[in-house]
Amino acid sequence: MKSMILNIGDELLIGQVVNTNASYIAKILNTYHVTVELIEVVSDNKEEILQSLIKGLHYDLVIITGGLGPTKDDITKHTLAEFMNDTLVENEIVLNDIKNLVESRKRTMNELNRQQALVLSKADIIRNFLGTAPGMIMKKDNTVYVSLPGVPYEMKPMLQEFVQKYVVTKWKGQIIHKSVFVFGIPESELSVKIEKWENALNKDGIKLAYLPNRNLIRLRLTSVNIEDAENKIQNHIQELKSILNKNFVGEEDWNDTSDYPLAKVVVQILQQQQLTISFAESCTGGSISSMITKIPGASDVFYGSVVSYSNEIKIKVLGVKENTLKQYGAVSKECVEEMAIGIKNLMKTDIAISVSGIAGPTGGTSEKPVGTVWMALCFHDKVESKLFQFGEQSREQIIESATFNALSWVLKKLIEL
């Protein structure tokens, strides 16, 4: 089954709202063995929507989100009615759902709420128990069109309902994705190193994709309707392990795909080695800890952190000496080393890492410009420190770079053991 995703809304095109719907829908469809061949984002413009709907006739399935609200800028339902040569009618079940939702929120039903009960007369309805816009399932020629609200928390359960009722029973194909993580090898060098292995994949009909994220690379292996695909993929992965040795740092099933692969690998290896970790963060403001806690199972290895943004907290909680701060400053080798020792002793972990820097846009000097970040890593009884100069990037970019480099340093230390 080949599909297209169509996301509608001016807010997506001007960058006001991040289009998370597209990635979520694509992942769900792939989980149920539906290939996504095209993703389009269009404005709330009738002609643009119609052009995309026509394009959708080349696919088996089109998932549409957005433009189902009651205001004048939401034109998706009316455009769909024109495209399907259908009319909008009031649906009793939808109307009752809307009334119940409005009453549960202690509000009064108005005309705009009532208009939400208008649906295409020939459409099958997907009920929305979290909002007022119902979903609709329509068919034109050989293509199924599914229209869903753009609000993610409303859209997600409705998509799942559609997939369970329609896709699971209609489509018997098999798409398998499996990912592995490679660390510490540049993409170009990796490509040369695994060239023969990649050629063997191609002979088995397995497609390989490189998904680099700085010095962590996710390699995704994909098979479509290949006999004994799972065993073939797993055999190739075992070969890759022997080729890459310590640079092979983890595996990932498609259903467990993480948006935070570096943090995921760090947590996995800490679990494997039965080690614990803690953080003392200043300029990163808890960003490193946040990345780790996004990973299921983080509680096995992560004991806690201190966001020591002020010098007072560095002194009182982490035990940084006042003289250290007076003589060297908070952004210094001496300060981060004392922070790392302090958090390790406080949390009683095997590993501790500390970060202090100048994220900007102000606060820099000629000696310590914006983008200057010191880090220290304490493992058992040994303390190491590093200076990073991230340059005059945005505040957000400097914090992101510091977070990534802190976790990369931990991972590098772990694979060296």
N, C-alpha and C positions, 0 to 999 in steps of 0.2 A: 504494500500500500504506500503510495507516494503522497506527500502532503505539502501544504503551504500554510504559513502563519501570516495573518494580516492584523497588524496593530494600528488602531486608528486614534488620532488625537494630536492636536497642535502642540500640547504640552510635551509630547515625546520628541518632537522635531526641534523645539527650541531649547531642549536640555533642562527644562524645568522639572521633569519627572524622569527618573531612570527607568528604561524599559526592561524591567525584570520579568515581565510576563512572557516575553519571547523565549528567554532561556529556560524558564520553568516549563512551558508548554513543550518545547523541543525535547527536553529531558524526559518528560512523561511519555510523549509519543514514542521516543526511541526505546524506552523501557518496555513498551508494549509492541515493539517490532514494527513501528511505522517510521518510514524514512522521511525526514524533513528536507525538502529540496530547495525551498525558497522562503525567506522571511522578508516581509515588506512593512514599512511604516509609512503611513500617509496621513495627511492633515484632514481636518473635518471639512472636506470639500467633496461635494456630490460627484463631480466628474472624475476626480482622482480615485474615489472609492469604487466607482463603477468600473474604471479601467482595471483596477486590481481584482475585482470580482470576476471580470471577463477572463483575466489571466488565470484565475483559479480553475477554470474549466479544463485545464491541462492536467489537473491532479485528481486523485481519488477523494481527497479530504482537504477542506480549508477551515482552519480555526480562526475566528475573528474575535478581537476584543476591542472594547471601547465604543463610545458614541451612543450609548443606550440610555443616557439620562433624560430627564424631563424638560430640559431647557432647550432654547432655540438652536444652540450650537451643536446639539447632539442629534445627528441626522441619519445615523446608521440604519435604524428600523425603516424609515421612509425610503431610503436608497435601496435597501434589500427588497422592499415591497415592489419597487419599480423593476429591479433586476429580475425578480422571480415572477413578474406579471401577476402579483397577488395583491390583496387588500389587507388593511389592518382592522382587526375586530377586537372587541373587548372580551377577555377570557375570564370566566367566572372564578376558576380556581386561582388564577394569578391575582385577581382583584381581592379575593378573601385573604390570600397570603399577605398582600400589601396592607389591608385593613388591620390584620392581626399584628403585623410588625409595627405599624404606626401607633396603634393603641398600647402596645407593650412599651413603647418609648414615651408614653404620656403626651402624645401629640395629637393634633386634630387633622383628620384626612382633608386634603384639599384637591383642587382640580388637577394640579400637576402630578400629584400622587396617583390619581385615578388614570391619567394618561399612560402611566407605566404599565397598566394592564392591557394595553393595545399590543397585539401580536399578529404575525402573519396568519391568515386563516388556514393555510395548509401546513403550517409548521407544527412539529412536535415540541412540546414545552419541557424545559429543564427548570424546575422550581428553584427559586432563590430564597433561602430562609434567613439570609444575613443582610439582604438589601431589597430594593424595590424593583430592580430590573431583572426580568426572567431571561433565561437562555432560550434559544430557538434552534431546532434542527431542521434544515430544509434540504431539498434536493433539486438540482437542475442538470438535465442530461444524465451523465454518469458520476457527477460530483456531489458529495455531501458537504454542505456548508453548515457550520456551527457558530452561532453568534453568542458571545458571552460578555458579561460586564468587564470593564477595564480595571475595577478595583480588585487588587490581587487576592485579598482574603475572601472575597465573594466568588471570584473566578475559579479558584483552585478546587474547592469541593465540587463545583458544577462540572468542571472538566473531568474530574475523576469519575463522576457519575456517568457522564457520556462515554468515557473510555470503557468502563466496566460493562455497560449495556450494549454498546455498539461494536467497538473495536475488538474486544476480546472474543466475541462470538463470530465476527466476520473475517478476521484476518489470521491466517495460520502460518505466516512466514516466520523466519527466525533471524533476528539481528543480535549479534553478541558484541559487546564492547568490553575490553579489559585494558586497564592502564597500569603502567609501571612508572616509578620515579627514578630519575638519574640525577646525581648531584656531583658538582665539582668538575664537570667536563664541558667546555664550550660546545655549542650546537654544531658548529662546522667540524670540530675535531671528533665529536661523537658520531656524526654521519659517516666519516671515513672509517672509524673504528668498527662500526657495525654494518658496513656495506654488504658483506657476504651474507650476514644474518638477515638483512632486509630483503635481499634477493630471494632467499629461501621462503620468506613470508609471501612474497608475490607469487611464487610458484604454487603455493597452497591457496591462493586467492584471498589472502588476508591483507587488508589495507593498513598502512602505518601512517600516523599523523604525529608531527612534532609540535608540542605545545610548551614553548619555553617561558619561564618566569624568572628572569635574571639567571642565576646559576643553578636553578632547579629546573629540570626538564621533565614534563610528563609525556610519555610515549603512549599513544592510544592505539591499540590493535582492534580492528573491526572486521567481522565476517558477516556476510549476508547470505543466508540460505546455503551454507557449506556443511556437508555431511561431517559429523564427528568434530565439529568446530571447536568445542570447548577443550577437548583433549589435545587437538592440534595447537591451539593457542597456548595452552599450559606447557606443552613440550618446548615451544619456541621460547617461552619466558624462562624456562630452566636453562636453556642454552645461553640466553642473554646474561643470566646471572653469572655464569662461568666466564663470560667474555669481559664483563664490567667489574667483577669482584666487588670491592667495597663501594664503588661508585653507584652500584645498584642499591637503592635505599628503601624501596617499598613497592607494594602492589595495591591496586584499588579496583574493586568491582564497580560496575556502572551504577548500581542502585545506591552505592555509598559515595558517589562523587562529591568531593569537598571543594568549596570555593576558597579554601585556605590550605593548599597542598603542603606548603612548607611546615606549617604548624602541625598538620596531621602526621607528617613523617617524623617530626621531632617527638611527638607524643608516642607514636608507635615504637620507636627505637628506645625511648626511655622505659616503656613498658617491657620490652624484650630484655633489656639489660637490668631491669628492676632498680632503676635509679629515680631519685626525686629532684625537683627543681623549684627555685623561688626567684623572684625578681625584685630589684629596687629600681624604680623608674622615676626620673625627674622630667626631662623634656618630652618623653614619650607619653607621659600622663596616664599610664595604664594600658597603652595600646598593645604591648607585648603580652601582658596577662590576658587581655581580651581576645587576642588571636588564639591563645592556647585553650581558653575556656569555651571556645566555639566548637572544639573537637570532642565528640563523645568519648568518654573514658579518661578525660583529662584529670579527673579527681584521683586517679590511681597514682599520678606522678607529680601533680602540681599542688604544692602545699599552700601557697599564698604569695602576696606581694605587698610592698609598701610604695605608694606614690608620694615620694618625699620631695614635693615641689618646692617647699620652702627650706631655707637653711636650718631653721629651728627644728623641723622634723628630721632632717638629716642628723642633727646633733642628738636630739632627745630620743628618737626611736632607733636609729641605725648606729649610733655611737660614733659618728664622725667627729673628730676633734675640732674645737673652735679654732685652734691655731692653724690647722690644715686649711680651713676655709679662709682665714685671714691672710695666710701667706700665699696660697696657690689659687684660691677661688673655687667655686662649686664646679666649674667646668675644667677639671684637671685630672691628671693621672692619679695623684695622691687621693683626691676626694672619692673617685669612683672605686678605687681599690678598698678604701675603708667602708664604702657603702656595700660592696659585694661581701666583704667579710661580715659586716654587721647583719645583713639580711640572711646570710647562710647560718650564722649563729642563732639568730632569732627564730628562724623557721626550722632549723635542724635538718637541712636538706643536703643531698650529695653535691648538687651543683647550684650555684647562684650566679646571676649576671646583673650588673648594674649599668645604668645609662644616665649621663648628664650632658646637656649640650645647649646650644643656642639655636632655637627653631625660627627666630625672627618674627616679624620682619624688622624689629628693633632689637637692641641689646648687644649687637656685635661691636667689636673694636678692631683696630688694626692688628692687634696681637691674636685676638680670638674673634674672627669674623663670623657672621651668620652662617650656619651650616657646620660649625665646629661641634663635634660630638666625641666625648670620651666614653669608653666602655671598659668594664673589667669583668673577667670571668673567674670565678673561684670554684675549683674542682678538688675535692678532698682538702688537702692543706696547701695547694699551690694556687697562687693568684697571678693572672696575666692581665695586661691592659693594652688597649689599642686606641689610636687616634684616627677618627674619620673626618674628612673634609668634604661635605656634600655640596658645597658651593651655595650661591644665593638662589636657591630654588624657593618655591612657595613654602609656607609653614607646614602645610599638609604633606608636601612631598618630602620634606626633611624628616618629619615624624615617621612617614611610611618607610623611607630609606633606613632610618635608624632601627625601626622594628624588624625589617627584613634582615638587616645585617646582624642584629643580635641573635635572631633565631638561626641564621646561617652559621654563625660562629659556634653556637651550641651543637648544631648538626655535624659540623666539621670535627669538633672535638669528639663527638660520640663515635663517628666512623673510624677515627684514628685509634680507638681503644682496642 
